[in-house]
Amino acid sequence: MKVVTARINKKSICIIALFLTAVCVLTAFSVKLSAENAEQKRTESSSEDAKIQAENTETECFMKDKNGNAYFPKSDVTVYLTFDDGPSKNTPQILSLLKKYGIGATFFVTNGKYNEYMKDIVDSSSAIALHSYSHKYPEIYSSEKAFLDDLEKIHDLVQKETGVDARIIRFPGGSSNTISKKYCKGIMTKLVKDVEKSGYIYFDWNCENGDAGGKNVSADNQIKNATKYSKKAKSIVILMHDIDSCGVNLEALSGIIEFYQNEGADFGVITENSPLVRHKVKN
Ligand SMILES: [Zn+2]
């Protein structure tokens, strides 16, 4: 009888020991599993946060350069230097001055004697945009068709010279010009819609150096004019001219760039993603 009890006791101890081992193994396994789950959830939620943050950052802070690459502006004010009516004999000097400051500008070009400089604009850190082929107000503003034909001609010329399918435009005289009324009443109201329908985006300006008066404006006065801007503006689009005579002078351009650099502003070129700066249409 004693032998039987001893055998049963030994058997029970073995079963209890086996049971306890199994419980320990299972507990350890489930603790490990729940730790892994928590870690996975943490990773998922932090990558979700990062995604949301990246999306917000993209809409709030990113800007895009002329090649469509995103970059962070250094400040919340961006200055866009723009030159109308070029290229001219002065274009190479303007480009090398911009290079010296490490910035680019936007050139709204016309057909002229120096079309070969269009390629130099594109090859620098500047951007090319369209102004007019003939720049003759009585012709281009005589009808919608006349304007769009002229625009297509400058578009094709730029594409031939540079390979760029330029989509940013500026109306001769700006969208607010009233001189067009002389040739066709109400034409600007129609053209602002026509050009958008044809896949172009037009830009005016909200600051200028005043070199368009046809007479030489001193460097001091060009700087004074180009540095008068609304403190509320986040985008300062400065109109200047790239013409053989009476355009921007290099001393003035240096002064204008240094003024805005000292203000901590960023310099940009106009792209399809730039905030629109437009006038009120008056014809
Ligand atoms: Zn012009």
Residues whose N, C-alpha, C, O or C-beta is under 5 A from the ligand:
A	BS01	ZN	D84 D85 P172
